[in-house]
Amino acid sequence: MFGNCVLIPRTVAKKLENIDAAFIHSLGDLDYGLRARKLGYSIWVAPEYVGTCSKNSIRNSWVDTKLPVLERLKKVVQVKAFPLKPWAIFCSRHSGAFWLIYWFLPYLRAIIGYKNLAASPTFAEDISQGSSQG
């Protein structure tokens, strides 16, 4: 559950309390929804969009394979990507016995490149766009 627009019943909010302070920028909404599900609460999804967000450009991001690997690694651990401690907390809570493997995936993707950006819910824009063609 991405929490850009959510309605949370008071009974659920009292039980779950607030978003975990371990999540500085992202993952808090997903963690909240997953914790709610673990406690047996249902998650309802609106039948239509109530708002939209643009996807992020891959230019100069941790998935931009035109950047050197060390630069991509520096970017993947930043607050708007997969900071080490919050991502570890999230994975250990919600990814089962092999959570460490899941935790490592974004860092591996930063090294070898994100192979299927078309499937990414976060990134758009081919980095070749905007380049001049002769």
C-alpha positions in Angstrom: 0.0 0.0 0.0 1.6 3.2 -1.1 0.4 5.9 1.3 0.0 8.9 -0.9 -3.7 9.0 0.0 -5.1 6.7 2.7 -8.0 6.6 5.1 -7.3 4.8 8.3 -10.0 3.9 10.8 -9.4 5.2 14.3 -9.4 1.6 15.7 -6.6 0.6 13.3 -4.6 3.7 14.0 -4.9 3.1 17.8 -3.7 -0.5 17.4 -0.8 0.2 15.0 0.0 3.7 16.3 2.0 5.9 13.9 4.3 5.2 11.0 7.6 3.7 12.4 10.2 6.4 12.9 12.8 4.0 11.4 11.5 5.0 8.0 12.8 8.4 7.2 11.4 9.1 3.7 9.9 5.9 2.2 8.8 2.4 3.2 6.8 3.7 6.2 3.5 3.5 4.3 4.3 0.0 3.0 5.4 -1.2 6.4 2.2 0.3 7.9 0.0 -1.5 5.4 1.8 -4.8 5.8 1.6 -4.6 9.6 -2.1 -3.9 9.4 -2.6 -7.0 7.2 -0.6 -9.2 9.6 -3.0 -8.1 12.4 -5.9 -9.1 10.2 -7.1 -5.7 9.0 -8.2 -5.5 5.4 -6.8 -3.1 2.9 -9.3 -1.6 0.4 -8.2 0.0 -2.8 -10.2 2.8 -4.5 -11.8 1.7 -7.8 -10.2 4.7 -9.6 -7.2 7.0 -9.2 -7.6 9.7 -6.5 -4.3 11.3 -7.5 -1.2 10.6 -9.6 2.5 10.9 -9.2 5.0 11.1 -12.0 7.6 8.4 -12.2 11.2 9.5 -11.4 13.7 10.0 -14.2 16.5 7.5 -14.3 19.0 10.2 -15.3 21.6 10.5 -12.5 19.8 8.0 -10.3 21.1 4.7 -8.9 19.6 2.9 -12.0 21.4 5.1 -14.5 23.9 2.7 -16.1 25.7 5.6 -17.7 27.0 6.5 -14.2 30.1 4.7 -12.8 29.2 1.8 -10.4 30.6 3.6 -7.3 28.4 6.6 -8.1 25.3 4.3 -8.4 26.2 2.6 -5.1 26.5 6.0 -3.4 23.0 6.9 -4.7 21.3 3.6 -3.9 21.9 4.0 -0.1 20.6 7.6 0.0 17.3 8.4 1.7 15.2 8.4 -1.4 16.4 5.0 -2.5 17.3 2.1 -0.2 19.2 3.4 2.9 20.9 0.5 4.6 19.2 0.4 8.0 15.6 1.3 7.1 15.7 -1.1 4.2 17.1 -3.9 6.5 14.3 -3.3 9.0 11.7 -3.4 6.3 13.1 -6.6 4.7 13.6 -8.4 8.0 10.0 -7.7 9.0 8.3 -8.6 5.8 10.5 -10.8 3.6 10.6 -14.1 5.4 13.6 -16.3 6.4 15.7 -15.3 3.4 15.2 -11.6 3.9 18.9 -10.9 3.6 18.8 -12.0 -0.1 15.9 -9.7 -0.8 17.7 -6.9 1.1 20.8 -7.2 -1.1 18.8 -7.0 -4.4 18.8 -3.2 -4.9 22.5 -2.9 -4.2 23.1 -5.8 -6.7 21.0 -4.0 -9.2 23.0 -0.8 -8.7 26.1 -2.8 -9.6 24.9 -4.8 -12.5 22.1 -2.5 -13.8 18.4 -2.6 -13.5 17.4 -5.1 -16.2 13.7 -4.3 -16.6 12.9 -0.7 -16.1 9.6 -1.1 -17.9 8.4 -3.1 -14.9 9.6 -0.5 -12.4 6.8 1.2 -10.5 9.2 4.0 -9.7 11.3 4.8 -12.8 10.5 5.9 -16.3 12.3 7.6 -19.2 14.8 5.9 -21.4 18.2 7.6 -20.7 18.7 7.8 -24.4 15.8 10.2 -24.7 16.8 13.7 -25.2 20.1 12.8 -26.8 20.5 14.5 -30.2 20.3 12.3 -33.2 22.6 13.3 -36.0 
